[in-house]
């Protein structure tokens, strides 16, 4: 026991123990991010992406993102921000994409769709606009809507497309200032197949 309390043994052991405690407290957050298709859940004919379904998004060069978790390490949302200098979303951008599993994509078809996004502001740096796009196998179709200063649901309506089945939902905050990363927290995405709607 005396040997353990010698400084060249005790302090390295203390550092190792402290590191182990920190890693344990981080839990799944230390795992490497894996972008992969997700299935979501079907509710009343709509596909709902929430919780773990938001934790496997595919990154884009214009954005940064963070998977928010509660004390029990359950996913509570997806924070996404645009990097300074990117301005309005461009047609060729891919955005931060939530990829859909093949069976869900085929079941949803090619639209038309209404997409309801539950959005929460982030402290100080909330983006004033959120662009949402549908990836149906071709160029992503983008629509941009304003973001409220309180938690709210933003709706986007897309017409049917001949491009193919819906493959992914793309997200891209839009900022008017270029001094910081401005973004939002996505709590859920609800994809509702509808009939006879045009893009708006």
C-alpha positions as CSV (number, residue, x, y, z in Angstrom):
1,X,0.0,0.0,0.0
2,X,2.9,2.4,0.7
3,X,4.1,1.8,-2.8
4,X,0.8,3.0,-4.2
5,X,1.0,6.3,-2.4
6,X,4.4,7.1,-3.9
7,X,3.9,10.2,-6.1
8,X,5.0,8.5,-9.4
9,X,2.4,5.8,-8.9
10,X,-0.4,7.7,-7.2
11,X,-0.7,10.7,-9.5
12,X,-0.7,8.8,-12.8
13,X,-3.3,6.4,-11.3
14,X,-5.4,9.4,-10.2
15,X,-5.3,10.9,-13.7
16,X,-6.3,7.5,-15.3
17,X,-9.2,7.2,-12.8
18,X,-10.3,10.8,-13.5
19,X,-10.2,10.2,-17.3
20,X,-12.2,7.0,-16.9
21,X,-14.9,8.9,-14.9
22,X,-15.1,11.6,-17.5
23,X,-15.4,9.1,-20.4
24,X,-18.1,7.2,-18.5
25,X,-20.0,10.4,-17.9
26,X,-19.9,11.3,-21.6
27,X,-21.5,7.9,-22.5
28,X,-22.5,7.5,-26.1
29,X,-21.4,11.0,-26.9
30,X,-17.8,9.8,-27.2
31,X,-18.8,7.3,-29.9
32,X,-17.9,8.1,-33.5
33,X,-20.8,9.6,-35.4
34,X,-22.2,7.3,-38.0
35,X,-24.4,8.6,-40.8
36,X,-26.9,6.0,-41.9
37,X,-30.5,5.7,-43.1
38,X,-33.2,5.6,-40.4
39,X,-36.7,4.2,-40.3
40,X,-38.4,6.6,-37.9
41,X,-41.9,5.8,-36.7
42,X,-45.3,5.8,-38.5
43,X,-48.0,7.7,-36.7
44,X,-51.4,8.3,-38.3
45,X,-50.1,7.8,-41.8
46,X,-47.2,10.1,-41.3
47,X,-43.5,9.3,-40.9
48,X,-42.1,10.8,-37.7
49,X,-38.3,11.3,-37.3
50,X,-37.5,12.1,-33.6
51,X,-35.2,10.8,-30.9
52,X,-32.5,8.4,-32.2
53,X,-33.8,8.9,-35.8
54,X,-32.2,12.3,-35.6
55,X,-28.8,11.1,-34.4
56,X,-27.4,9.7,-37.7
57,X,-27.5,12.7,-40.0
58,X,-25.1,13.1,-42.9
59,X,-22.9,16.2,-42.5
60,X,-22.5,19.0,-45.1
61,X,-19.6,21.5,-45.6
62,X,-21.8,24.5,-44.9
63,X,-23.1,23.3,-41.5
64,X,-22.1,22.0,-38.1
65,X,-24.3,19.9,-35.9
66,X,-24.6,18.5,-32.4
67,X,-26.9,15.7,-31.2
68,X,-28.6,16.9,-28.0
69,X,-29.1,14.4,-25.2
70,X,-30.7,14.4,-21.8
71,X,-29.2,13.1,-18.5
72,X,-30.2,9.6,-19.5
73,X,-28.4,9.9,-22.9
74,X,-31.7,9.8,-24.8
75,X,-31.6,12.0,-27.9
76,X,-33.7,15.1,-27.4
77,X,-32.9,16.9,-30.6
78,X,-30.5,17.8,-33.4
79,X,-28.8,21.2,-33.3
80,X,-27.7,22.4,-36.6
81,X,-26.0,25.7,-37.5
82,X,-24.7,27.3,-40.6
83,X,-21.1,28.4,-40.8
84,X,-20.4,32.1,-41.4
85,X,-20.3,33.4,-45.0
86,X,-22.7,30.9,-46.6
87,X,-25.7,33.2,-47.1
88,X,-29.0,31.9,-48.5
89,X,-29.2,28.2,-49.4
90,X,-28.0,27.4,-52.9
91,X,-29.7,24.9,-55.2
92,X,-26.6,22.7,-55.5
93,X,-26.2,22.4,-51.7
94,X,-26.9,19.0,-50.1
95,X,-27.5,20.3,-46.5
96,X,-27.4,18.3,-43.4
97,X,-29.4,15.2,-44.5
98,X,-31.5,12.8,-42.5
99,X,-31.4,9.7,-44.7
100,X,-34.4,7.5,-44.9
101,X,-34.3,3.7,-44.9
102,X,-35.2,2.2,-48.3
103,X,-38.5,0.6,-47.2
104,X,-39.7,3.9,-45.7
105,X,-38.6,5.8,-48.8
106,X,-40.6,3.4,-51.1
107,X,-43.6,3.5,-48.8
108,X,-43.7,7.4,-48.9
109,X,-43.3,7.6,-52.6
110,X,-42.6,10.9,-54.4
111,X,-45.2,13.1,-52.9
112,X,-46.8,15.5,-52.6
113,X,-45.8,16.1,-48.9
114,X,-46.3,18.4,-46.0
115,X,-43.3,18.4,-43.7
116,X,-43.8,19.7,-40.2
117,X,-40.6,20.5,-38.3
118,X,-40.7,21.1,-34.5
119,X,-38.1,23.7,-34.0
120,X,-36.7,25.2,-30.7
121,X,-34.5,28.3,-30.7
122,X,-31.0,28.1,-29.3
123,X,-29.6,30.6,-26.8
124,X,-28.3,33.9,-28.4
125,X,-27.5,32.5,-31.9
126,X,-30.9,31.3,-33.3
127,X,-31.0,31.5,-37.1
128,X,-33.8,33.7,-38.4
129,X,-34.7,31.2,-41.2
130,X,-34.6,27.5,-41.8
131,X,-34.4,26.0,-45.3
132,X,-35.7,22.5,-45.7
133,X,-35.2,20.4,-48.8
134,X,-36.4,17.1,-50.2
135,X,-33.9,14.7,-51.8
136,X,-35.8,12.7,-54.3
137,X,-32.9,11.5,-56.3
138,X,-32.1,14.7,-58.2
139,X,-31.3,18.2,-57.2
140,X,-32.6,19.0,-53.7
141,X,-35.8,21.1,-53.7
142,X,-35.4,23.8,-51.1
143,X,-38.1,25.9,-49.3
144,X,-37.2,28.5,-46.7
145,X,-39.4,29.6,-43.8
146,X,-38.8,32.1,-40.9
147,X,-38.0,30.7,-37.4
148,X,-39.9,31.9,-34.4
149,X,-38.2,33.1,-31.2
150,X,-40.2,30.5,-29.3
151,X,-40.5,26.7,-29.8
152,X,-42.9,26.2,-32.8
153,X,-43.8,24.0,-35.7
154,X,-42.8,25.1,-39.2
155,X,-44.6,23.6,-42.1
156,X,-43.3,23.1,-45.7
157,X,-45.4,21.9,-48.6
158,X,-43.9,20.2,-51.6
159,X,-45.6,19.1,-54.8
160,X,-45.2,15.6,-56.3
161,X,-42.1,14.9,-58.3
162,X,-41.1,12.7,-61.1
163,X,-37.6,12.4,-59.8
164,X,-38.3,9.4,-57.6
165,X,-39.1,8.4,-54.1
166,X,-38.1,10.5,-51.1
167,X,-34.6,9.6,-50.0
168,X,-33.7,12.2,-47.4
169,X,-34.7,15.4,-45.6
170,X,-32.1,18.2,-45.9
171,X,-31.8,20.9,-43.3
172,X,-29.9,24.2,-43.7
173,X,-30.3,27.2,-41.3
174,X,-30.0,30.6,-43.0
175,X,-28.4,33.5,-41.2
176,X,-28.4,37.2,-42.0
177,X,-25.3,37.9,-39.9
178,X,-21.9,36.4,-40.4
179,X,-20.2,36.8,-37.0
180,X,-21.1,33.3,-35.6
181,X,-22.6,29.9,-36.3
182,X,-26.4,30.6,-36.3
183,X,-28.7,27.6,-36.0
184,X,-31.7,25.9,-34.5
185,X,-32.6,22.8,-32.6
186,X,-34.7,20.3,-34.4
187,X,-37.0,18.3,-32.1
188,X,-38.9,16.3,-34.6
189,X,-39.7,16.0,-38.3
190,X,-43.1,14.8,-39.5
191,X,-43.5,13.9,-43.1
192,X,-47.2,13.8,-44.1
193,X,-48.2,12.4,-47.6
194,X,-50.9,14.6,-49.0
195,X,-52.9,14.9,-52.3
196,X,-53.2,17.8,-54.7
197,X,-50.8,20.3,-53.2
198,X,-48.3,22.5,-55.0
199,X,-45.0,23.7,-53.6
200,X,-45.4,26.7,-51.3
